[in-house]
Amino acid sequence: MKDLSQLDVKGRRVLLRVDLNVPLDGDVITDDGRIRASLPTIEDLAGRGARVVACAHLGRPKGSPNPEYSLAPVARRLGELLGAEVAFATDVVGESAQAVVAGLQDGQVALLENLRFEPGEESKDEAQRAEFARRLAGLAELYVGDGFGAVHRKHASVYDVPRLLPHAAGGLIAAEVGVLRRLTEEPERPYAVVLGGAKVSDKLGVIANLLTKVDRLLIGGGMAYTFLKAQGYEIGRSLLQEDQLDQVRGFLEEADKRGVELVLPVDVLAAVDFAEDAEYEVVDATAIPADRQGLDIGPRTRELFAGKLADARTVFWNGPMGVFEFEAFSGGTRAVAEALVASEAFTVVGGGDSAAAVRRLGLPEDGFSHISTGGGASLEYLEGKTLPGLAALEE
């Protein structure tokens, strides 16, 4: 992939695909991490005299305008962080977009309205997607892809537009790809992976691929209960994907065959209800009472996991260890995060809920070697899949 330094951008309109898919409460941004992550590339382009036309998606408006998913609050926040006004187009490729882009001077930045307001952005119809891509590409002379969180999608702004314009990868994508190659090609050992989150089914491919690469695999979160059930233990009312039990038994056998240490919780916080103030007790993970559900890993598991990470030289973590949004059940996620901060390993937080948890728990982001901006994209890369957005940038 070409990088930014290989593009002559002065005085030229650059369509910059970024990932600004931030959580909103009304029109208030509750976590601006993705906006901040996009700043270095925007500042690089603007500083070199580009006329930056940023574009991004927000939520799932399903191909038609919806005020609930407008990028207007993002434009305001981006302007605050840049210390300069960001012109906002109230459509994507229509009259407002064309006028806003035409009014840009060297070094100025504009943001188009939500790409997903246009049905052509996500369309499975190649012709419809190509037509929208042609109109979007018509706003600019160059293309820079820097929305890593979207590169696993075959969408017009990610896949089709870079094939129509001279293009390069932004700093964020370049950094993400460098990190992921380090995790998959020649990781320093011992190599430990911590996986959490609700569902085993979300991570089938990544588990299968990582079992061929890692030394230790630590499983927490809701997905751990399917593993415990697969070993024949009582899990009460804990989250269970019964249709995945055979698959999980296969993982357990494969780990044993390959000599991969697969580590499961030894105790959990078992609650009577799924609620922030739910009554709970610490119980053995192998004997969860029938009327309770596990909502976090317990204190012995926190110590166990921290110990398994202490001598690792490479660690990848994706997925919380419990319902971290509830204070009472955030301790397991905090314990894993703090173990990574204390580690001397190359530590990667795999985006999504894990990155959100780091910020929500107030942990220092610079305590990790890298925090990914793309949970789904990171996981698909680690599965060994070809990501359409990266493939387009490599052409």
C-alpha positions in Angstrom: 0.0 0.0 0.0 1.1 3.6 -0.7 1.3 5.8 2.3 0.4 9.5 2.7 3.9 10.7 2.0 3.6 9.3 -1.6 0.7 11.6 -2.5 1.2 15.2 -3.6 -1.9 16.7 -1.9 -1.2 20.5 -2.0 -4.2 22.3 -3.4 -6.0 19.1 -4.3 -9.3 17.7 -3.1 -8.7 14.6 -1.0 -11.6 12.3 -0.2 -10.7 10.8 3.2 -12.6 7.8 4.4 -12.5 7.8 8.2 -14.2 5.9 11.0 -16.3 8.3 13.0 -18.9 5.8 14.2 -19.1 7.1 17.7 -21.7 6.4 20.4 -24.3 9.1 20.8 -26.8 10.0 23.6 -29.2 12.2 21.6 -26.7 14.6 20.0 -24.1 14.2 22.7 -21.0 12.1 21.9 -20.3 9.8 24.8 -16.9 8.5 23.6 -14.9 10.5 21.0 -12.0 8.0 20.8 -12.6 7.3 17.1 -12.6 11.0 16.3 -9.3 11.5 18.1 -7.8 8.5 16.4 -8.6 10.1 13.0 -6.9 13.5 13.9 -3.3 12.7 12.9 -4.2 11.8 9.3 -6.5 14.8 8.9 -3.9 17.2 10.4 -1.2 15.7 8.1 -3.3 16.3 5.0 -4.5 19.7 6.0 -1.0 20.7 7.1 0.3 19.9 3.6 -2.4 22.1 1.9 -4.9 19.4 1.0 -8.6 20.3 0.7 -9.9 17.5 2.9 -13.3 16.0 2.2 -13.9 13.6 5.1 -16.6 11.0 4.8 -17.8 8.4 7.3 -20.8 6.4 8.5 -22.7 6.4 11.8 -25.0 3.7 13.0 -27.4 1.8 10.7 -29.8 4.2 9.1 -30.5 1.6 6.3 -30.0 3.7 3.2 -32.1 6.8 3.9 -31.7 10.1 5.9 -32.5 9.8 9.6 -31.7 12.8 11.9 -30.9 10.4 14.7 -27.8 9.3 12.8 -26.6 12.7 11.5 -22.9 13.4 11.6 -23.5 17.0 12.6 -22.5 16.5 16.2 -19.3 14.8 14.9 -18.5 17.7 12.7 -18.8 20.1 15.7 -16.5 17.9 17.9 -14.0 17.4 15.1 -13.8 21.2 14.7 -13.2 21.6 18.4 -10.4 19.0 18.4 -8.8 20.5 15.3 -9.2 24.1 16.5 -10.7 25.1 13.2 -14.2 25.1 11.7 -15.2 22.0 9.8 -17.6 22.7 7.0 -20.5 20.3 7.1 -22.5 19.1 4.1 -26.1 18.2 4.9 -26.1 15.5 2.2 -23.5 13.1 0.8 -23.2 13.7 -2.9 -25.9 16.3 -3.5 -26.1 20.1 -3.8 -24.8 20.7 -0.3 -21.8 18.4 -0.7 -20.9 19.9 -4.0 -21.2 23.5 -2.7 -19.2 22.7 0.5 -16.4 21.0 -1.4 -16.3 23.8 -4.0 -15.8 26.3 -1.2 -12.8 24.6 0.4 -9.5 26.4 0.5 -6.1 24.8 0.9 -5.7 23.3 4.4 -9.5 23.4 5.2 -11.6 20.4 6.2 -15.2 19.4 5.4 -17.3 16.5 6.5 -20.0 14.9 4.4 -23.3 13.7 5.9 -23.6 10.0 6.9 -22.6 7.8 4.0 -25.2 5.3 4.9 -28.0 7.8 4.1 -27.3 6.7 0.5 -28.6 3.2 -0.4 -25.6 2.8 -2.8 -23.1 2.8 0.0 -23.9 -0.7 1.3 -25.8 -2.1 -1.7 -25.2 -5.7 -2.7 -26.1 -4.6 -6.3 -22.7 -4.0 -7.9 -24.2 -1.5 -10.4 -26.0 0.6 -7.7 -22.9 0.6 -5.6 -20.6 1.6 -8.5 -22.9 4.5 -9.5 -22.8 5.9 -6.0 -19.0 5.4 -5.9 -18.7 7.3 -9.2 -20.6 10.3 -7.7 -18.6 10.2 -4.5 -15.3 10.0 -6.3 -16.4 12.9 -8.4 -16.0 15.2 -5.4 -12.3 14.7 -5.2 -9.0 14.1 -7.1 -7.3 11.7 -4.6 -8.5 9.1 -2.1 -7.1 8.2 1.3 -8.4 5.3 3.2 -8.1 5.6 7.0 -11.3 4.0 8.4 -9.9 0.8 9.6 -13.1 -0.1 11.4 -14.9 -0.4 8.0 -12.2 -2.2 5.8 -13.9 -5.6 6.2 -17.0 -4.2 4.4 -17.4 -4.3 0.7 -18.9 -0.8 0.7 -18.7 1.9 -2.0 -16.6 4.3 0.0 -14.2 1.6 1.2 -13.9 -0.7 -1.8 -15.1 0.9 -5.0 -14.0 4.5 -4.7 -10.2 3.8 -4.2 -10.4 1.9 -7.5 -11.5 5.1 -9.2 -8.9 7.5 -7.8 -5.2 7.6 -7.1 -5.0 6.4 -3.5 -3.0 5.7 -0.4 -3.5 4.4 3.1 -3.8 6.8 6.0 -1.6 6.6 9.1 -4.3 4.8 11.1 -4.7 2.0 8.6 -0.9 1.7 8.2 -0.4 1.4 11.9 -3.3 -1.2 12.3 -1.9 -3.4 9.5 1.6 -3.2 11.0 0.3 -4.3 14.4 -1.8 -7.1 13.0 1.1 -8.4 10.9 3.2 -8.5 14.1 0.4 -10.6 15.8 0.1 -13.1 12.9 3.5 -13.4 11.3 6.3 -13.7 13.8 4.9 -12.9 17.3 7.4 -12.8 20.2 6.6 -15.7 22.6 5.0 -16.6 24.9 2.0 -15.3 22.9 -1.2 -15.1 24.8 -4.7 -14.2 23.6 -7.6 -13.2 25.9 -11.1 -13.5 24.4 -14.3 -12.4 26.0 -17.6 -11.0 25.0 -21.0 -12.6 24.8 -21.0 -15.1 22.0 -18.7 -17.9 20.9 -20.3 -17.7 17.5 -18.9 -14.2 16.9 -15.4 -15.5 17.3 -15.4 -19.0 15.7 -13.0 -18.1 12.9 -10.6 -16.2 15.0 -10.4 -19.0 17.6 -9.8 -21.6 14.9 -7.0 -19.6 13.4 -5.4 -18.5 16.7 -5.2 -22.1 17.9 -2.5 -22.6 15.2 -0.5 -19.5 16.4 -0.8 -18.9 20.1 0.8 -20.5 23.3 -2.1 -19.6 25.6 -5.8 -18.8 25.0 -7.7 -17.3 28.0 -11.5 -17.4 27.6 -13.8 -15.1 29.7 -17.0 -13.2 29.3 -20.3 -14.7 28.3 -18.7 -17.1 25.8 -16.8 -18.9 28.6 -20.1 -20.5 29.8 -20.5 -22.4 26.6 -16.9 -23.7 27.1 -17.7 -24.8 30.6 -20.9 -26.5 29.6 -19.0 -28.3 26.8 -16.8 -29.8 29.6 -20.0 -31.0 31.3 -20.3 -28.4 34.1 -23.4 -26.8 35.5 -23.7 -23.2 34.4 -27.2 -22.3 35.8 -28.9 -19.6 33.8 -25.6 -18.3 32.4 -25.4 -17.4 28.7 -25.2 -20.5 26.6 -25.0 -21.1 22.9 -26.2 -24.7 22.8 -25.7 -25.0 19.0 -22.0 -24.2 19.5 -21.2 -27.0 22.0 -19.9 -29.5 19.4 -17.7 -26.7 17.9 -16.4 -25.8 21.3 -15.6 -29.4 22.1 -13.6 -29.5 18.9 -11.6 -26.4 20.0 -10.8 -28.0 23.3 -9.5 -31.1 21.5 -7.5 -29.0 19.0 -5.9 -27.0 21.8 -4.9 -30.2 23.6 -3.5 -31.7 20.5 -1.5 -28.6 19.7 -0.3 -28.1 23.2 -2.1 -24.7 23.5 -2.9 -23.9 27.1 -6.6 -23.1 27.1 -7.5 -21.3 30.3 -11.1 -21.0 31.6 -12.6 -19.2 34.6 -12.3 -21.1 37.9 -14.8 -18.8 39.7 -17.5 -16.3 38.7 -19.8 -13.7 40.1 -23.2 -15.4 39.9 -26.2 -13.1 40.1 -29.9 -13.8 40.5 -30.8 -11.2 37.8 -29.2 -9.4 34.9 -29.2 -6.0 36.6 -26.7 -3.4 37.9 -27.8 -3.9 41.5 -28.4 -7.6 41.2 -27.6 -9.8 44.3 -24.6 -12.0 43.6 -22.1 -14.4 45.2 -18.8 -15.8 44.2 -19.1 -19.4 43.2 -16.9 -22.1 41.5 -17.2 -21.8 37.8 -17.8 -25.6 37.7 -20.9 -25.4 39.9 -23.0 -22.3 39.2 -26.4 -22.6 41.1 -29.3 -23.4 38.8 -31.1 -20.1 39.6 -28.1 -17.9 39.0 -26.1 -16.6 36.0 -22.5 -15.7 35.7 -21.9 -11.9 35.0 -18.2 -11.6 35.6 -15.1 -13.7 36.3 -14.3 -14.0 40.0 -11.3 -13.0 42.1 -9.4 -16.3 41.8 -9.9 -16.2 38.0 -8.6 -12.6 37.9 -5.4 -13.7 39.7 -5.1 -16.7 37.4 -5.5 -14.7 34.2 -3.0 -12.0 35.5 -0.5 -14.8 36.2 -0.9 -16.3 32.8 -0.2 -12.9 31.2 2.7 -11.9 33.5 5.5 -13.6 31.4 3.9 -13.2 28.0 5.8 -11.2 25.4 2.8 -10.7 23.0 -0.8 -10.3 24.2 -4.0 -9.7 22.1 -7.2 -8.9 24.0 -10.7 -8.7 22.5 -13.9 -8.7 24.5 -14.8 -7.9 28.1 -14.7 -10.5 30.9 -18.1 -9.6 32.2 -20.9 -7.0 32.1 -18.4 -4.1 32.5 -21.2 -1.5 32.0 -22.4 -2.5 35.5 -20.0 -1.3 38.2 -20.4 -4.5 40.3 -19.5 -6.7 37.3 -16.6 -4.6 35.8 -13.8 -6.0 38.1 -12.8 -8.8 35.8 -12.4 -6.6 32.7 -10.5 -4.1 34.8 -8.2 -6.9 36.2 -7.3 -8.0 32.6 -6.7 -4.5 31.5 -4.5 -3.7 34.5 -2.5 -6.9 33.9 -1.8 -5.7 30.3 -0.8 -2.2 31.5 1.6 -3.7 34.0 3.0 -6.1 31.4 6.3 -5.5 29.5 4.7 -7.4 26.5 3.6 -6.0 23.2 -0.1 -5.5 24.2 -2.9 -5.0 21.7 -6.5 -4.1 22.6 -8.7 -5.4 19.8 -11.2 -2.5 19.5 -14.9 -2.6 20.0 -16.1 -3.2 23.6 -12.6 -3.7 24.9 -11.5 -0.3 23.8 -14.6 1.2 25.2 -14.0 -0.5 28.5 -10.5 0.9 28.7 -11.9 4.4 28.4 -14.9 3.8 30.6 -12.7 2.4 33.4 -10.4 5.4 33.2 -7.3 3.4 32.4 -4.4 5.1 30.6 -4.6 4.5 26.8 -0.8 4.9 26.6 -0.4 1.9 28.9 -1.1 -0.4 26.0 1.1 -0.8 22.9 -1.9 -0.4 20.6 -5.6 0.1 20.9 -7.4 -0.9 17.7 -10.1 1.2 16.2 -11.8 -1.7 14.4 -13.0 -4.7 16.4 -14.7 -6.6 13.6 -12.0 -5.7 11.1 -9.2 -6.8 13.5 -10.9 -10.1 14.2 -11.4 -10.9 10.5 -7.8 -10.1 9.8 -6.8 -12.5 12.5 -9.1 -15.1 11.0 -6.9 -14.9 7.9 -9.6 -13.3 5.7 -9.0 -10.9 2.9 -10.4 -7.5 3.8 -12.0 -5.7 0.8 -10.9 -2.2 1.9 -7.2 -3.3 2.3 -7.3 -5.2 -1.0 -8.5 -2.1 -2.8 -5.7 0.1 -1.3 -3.2 -2.5 -2.3 -4.2 -2.3 -6.0 
